[in-house]
Amino acid sequence: MSPDRPFLLVGLTGGIATGKSTVSEIFRRLGCEIIDADVLAREVVEPGEPALAAIVAEFGPGILDPAGRLDRKKLGAIVFADPDKRRRLEAITHPQIRVRLAERLQELIARGFEGLVIFDAPVMIESGTSRHVDRLVVVVTDAATQRARAVGRDGDRADVERRIASQMPLADKARLADYVIDNSGTPEATIAEVRRVHRALLAELRARRADPPR
């Protein structure tokens, strides 16, 4: 825990269709503050934002909808098919997302929040952001369940396979985690898993308050 933060900053990540959003919502119901990287990512590409202008310069005006807003589906089809293009997009958006995250953390410090802050981000490890959180939680599921959920949600099997291939393997993410939540089972089992990790994180927070870093 950073000495200038009264809360524990917990990174939450996983892979496509592992159920990270479900886990995040359970943490929210348990009283955690949630910062969603997808929300921040949408904010930084709003019309008038520097990141949107940079994306248009990089990928062309064809990635805009008729109203001049970013068409995320069109852009996704481009970047998930080409790792180099994805890296170029991330080089534009990730610094802006980190600025927004820092602003949210400062707001929580100003409020005097002293609990668990969950930063929910799909590419936290790949972007290097995981180095700046206090604890890392990875949500996993088995490969068959992951693909079935993703196809059921998005409907395009080829696109799902491209997205899965573009991400760091779940097993590699799990090896880097402080805590792993298995979301392969029933909703009740997932809730129990999240409660287990929540208790452990609160215990860590209490221990750090009793013996703060020097």
C-alpha positions as CSV (number, residue, x, y, z in Angstrom):
1,M,0.0,0.0,0.0
2,S,1.4,3.3,-1.0
3,P,2.1,5.5,2.0
4,D,0.1,8.4,0.6
5,R,-3.0,6.2,0.1
6,P,-5.3,5.2,3.0
7,F,-6.8,2.3,0.9
8,L,-5.6,-0.9,-0.8
9,L,-5.5,-0.6,-4.6
10,V,-6.4,-4.0,-6.1
11,G,-6.0,-4.7,-9.7
12,L,-8.7,-7.0,-11.2
13,T,-8.0,-8.6,-14.6
14,G,-8.7,-11.8,-16.6
15,G,-9.5,-12.6,-20.2
16,I,-12.4,-12.2,-22.6
17,A,-15.6,-13.7,-21.2
18,T,-14.0,-15.0,-18.0
19,G,-16.6,-13.1,-16.0
20,K,-14.5,-10.2,-14.7
21,S,-17.5,-7.8,-14.8
22,T,-19.5,-10.3,-12.7
23,V,-16.7,-10.5,-10.1
24,S,-16.3,-6.7,-10.1
25,E,-20.0,-6.3,-9.4
26,I,-19.8,-8.7,-6.4
27,F,-16.9,-6.7,-5.1
28,R,-19.0,-3.5,-5.5
29,R,-21.8,-5.1,-3.5
30,L,-19.3,-5.9,-0.7
31,G,-18.5,-2.2,-0.4
32,C,-15.5,-1.8,-2.6
33,E,-14.9,1.2,-4.8
34,I,-14.7,0.2,-8.4
35,I,-12.8,2.0,-11.1
36,D,-13.5,0.5,-14.5
37,A,-10.8,0.9,-17.1
38,D,-13.3,0.4,-19.9
39,V,-15.2,3.5,-18.6
40,L,-12.0,5.5,-18.5
41,A,-11.2,4.3,-22.0
42,R,-14.5,5.6,-23.3
43,E,-14.0,8.9,-21.6
44,V,-10.6,9.5,-23.2
45,V,-11.9,9.0,-26.8
46,E,-14.9,11.3,-26.5
47,P,-15.2,14.0,-29.2
48,G,-12.8,16.8,-28.5
49,E,-10.4,14.6,-26.5
50,P,-6.7,14.6,-27.7
51,A,-6.7,10.8,-27.9
52,L,-9.6,10.7,-30.4
53,A,-7.8,13.1,-32.7
54,A,-4.6,11.0,-32.4
55,I,-6.6,7.8,-33.2
56,V,-8.1,9.4,-36.3
57,A,-4.7,10.6,-37.4
58,E,-3.4,7.1,-37.0
59,F,-6.2,4.9,-38.4
60,G,-8.2,7.3,-40.6
61,P,-11.6,8.9,-40.4
62,G,-13.3,5.6,-41.3
63,I,-13.2,4.6,-37.7
64,L,-15.7,7.3,-36.8
65,D,-19.5,7.0,-36.9
66,P,-21.7,9.5,-38.7
67,A,-21.9,11.6,-35.5
68,G,-18.1,11.9,-35.3
69,R,-17.8,9.5,-32.4
70,L,-15.4,6.5,-32.3
71,D,-16.9,3.3,-33.7
72,R,-15.4,0.9,-31.3
73,K,-16.5,-2.1,-33.3
74,K,-14.8,-0.9,-36.5
75,L,-11.6,0.0,-34.6
76,G,-11.7,-3.4,-32.8
77,A,-11.8,-5.3,-36.1
78,I,-8.7,-3.5,-37.2
79,V,-6.6,-3.7,-34.1
80,F,-7.5,-7.3,-32.9
81,A,-6.4,-8.6,-36.3
82,D,-3.0,-6.9,-36.2
83,P,-0.8,-6.8,-33.0
84,D,1.2,-3.9,-34.3
85,K,-1.9,-1.8,-34.8
86,R,-3.1,-2.8,-31.4
87,R,0.1,-1.6,-29.8
88,R,-0.1,1.7,-31.7
89,L,-3.6,2.2,-30.4
90,E,-2.6,1.4,-26.8
91,A,0.3,3.8,-27.0
92,I,-2.3,6.5,-27.6
93,T,-4.9,5.5,-25.1
94,H,-3.0,4.0,-22.2
95,P,-1.2,7.2,-21.0
96,Q,-4.5,9.0,-21.0
97,I,-6.2,6.2,-19.1
98,R,-3.4,6.3,-16.5
99,V,-4.0,10.1,-16.1
100,R,-7.7,9.4,-15.5
101,L,-6.9,6.7,-13.0
102,A,-4.6,9.0,-11.0
103,E,-7.4,11.6,-10.9
104,R,-9.9,9.0,-9.6
105,L,-7.4,7.9,-6.9
106,Q,-6.8,11.5,-5.8
107,E,-10.6,12.0,-5.5
108,L,-10.8,8.9,-3.2
109,I,-7.9,10.2,-1.1
110,A,-9.7,13.6,-0.8
111,R,-12.8,11.8,0.3
112,G,-10.9,9.9,2.9
113,F,-11.9,6.5,1.6
114,E,-10.0,3.8,3.5
115,G,-11.3,0.5,2.1
116,L,-10.6,-1.6,-1.0
117,V,-10.4,0.1,-4.4
118,I,-10.8,-2.3,-7.3
119,F,-9.2,-1.2,-10.6
120,D,-10.9,-3.4,-13.2
121,A,-8.8,-3.6,-16.4
122,P,-8.6,-6.3,-19.1
123,V,-5.0,-5.7,-20.2
124,M,-3.6,-4.6,-16.8
125,I,-0.6,-7.0,-17.0
126,E,0.2,-6.4,-20.7
127,S,0.1,-2.6,-20.2
128,G,2.4,-2.7,-17.2
129,T,-0.2,-1.2,-14.9
130,S,-0.2,-4.2,-12.6
131,R,3.2,-3.0,-11.3
132,H,1.5,-0.1,-9.7
133,V,-1.3,-1.9,-7.8
134,D,-0.9,-3.3,-4.2
135,R,-2.5,-6.6,-5.1
136,L,-3.4,-8.4,-8.3
137,V,-6.5,-10.6,-8.7
138,V,-7.0,-12.7,-11.8
139,V,-10.4,-14.1,-12.9
140,V,-10.1,-17.4,-14.8
141,T,-12.4,-20.0,-16.3
142,D,-11.8,-23.1,-18.4
143,A,-11.2,-22.7,-22.1
144,A,-14.5,-24.3,-23.2
145,T,-16.6,-22.1,-20.9
146,Q,-14.7,-19.0,-22.0
147,R,-15.3,-19.6,-25.7
148,A,-19.0,-20.6,-25.2
149,R,-19.7,-17.4,-23.1
150,A,-17.8,-15.2,-25.6
151,V,-19.6,-16.6,-28.7
152,G,-23.0,-16.5,-26.9
153,R,-22.4,-12.8,-26.1
154,D,-20.7,-11.6,-29.3
155,G,-22.0,-14.1,-31.8
156,D,-18.9,-14.2,-34.0
157,R,-16.7,-17.2,-33.4
158,A,-13.8,-16.0,-35.6
159,D,-13.7,-12.6,-33.9
160,V,-13.8,-14.4,-30.5
161,E,-10.8,-16.5,-31.5
162,R,-8.9,-13.5,-32.7
163,R,-9.5,-11.7,-29.4
164,I,-8.5,-14.6,-27.3
165,A,-5.3,-15.1,-29.4
166,S,-4.5,-11.4,-29.0
167,Q,-4.5,-11.7,-25.2
168,M,-1.9,-13.0,-22.8
169,P,-2.8,-16.7,-21.9
170,L,-4.9,-17.0,-18.8
171,A,-2.5,-19.5,-17.2
172,D,0.3,-17.0,-17.5
173,K,-1.8,-14.2,-15.9
174,A,-2.8,-16.6,-13.1
175,R,0.9,-17.3,-12.3
176,L,1.4,-13.6,-11.7
177,A,-1.6,-13.1,-9.5
178,D,-1.7,-12.7,-5.7
179,Y,-5.2,-14.2,-5.8
180,V,-7.0,-16.2,-8.4
181,I,-10.8,-16.4,-8.7
182,D,-12.2,-19.4,-10.6
183,N,-15.4,-18.4,-12.4
184,S,-16.0,-21.7,-14.1
185,G,-18.8,-22.9,-11.8
186,T,-22.1,-21.8,-10.5
187,P,-22.9,-18.1,-9.6
188,E,-23.0,-19.2,-6.0
189,A,-19.5,-20.7,-6.3
190,T,-18.2,-17.5,-7.8
191,I,-19.8,-15.4,-5.0
192,A,-18.1,-17.6,-2.5
193,E,-14.7,-17.2,-4.3
194,V,-15.0,-13.5,-4.3
195,R,-16.0,-13.4,-0.6
196,R,-12.9,-15.5,0.2
197,V,-10.6,-13.1,-1.6
198,H,-12.4,-10.0,-0.2
199,R,-11.8,-11.3,3.4
200,A,-8.1,-11.9,2.6
201,L,-7.7,-8.4,1.1
202,L,-9.4,-6.8,4.1
203,A,-7.1,-8.7,6.4
204,E,-4.1,-7.4,4.5
205,L,-5.4,-3.9,4.7
206,R,-5.8,-4.2,8.5
207,A,-2.3,-5.6,8.8
208,R,-0.8,-2.8,6.9
209,R,-2.6,-0.2,8.9
210,A,-1.2,-1.9,12.1
211,D,2.3,-1.9,10.6
212,P,2.5,0.8,7.9
213,P,5.4,0.7,5.4
214,R,8.4,2.8,6.4
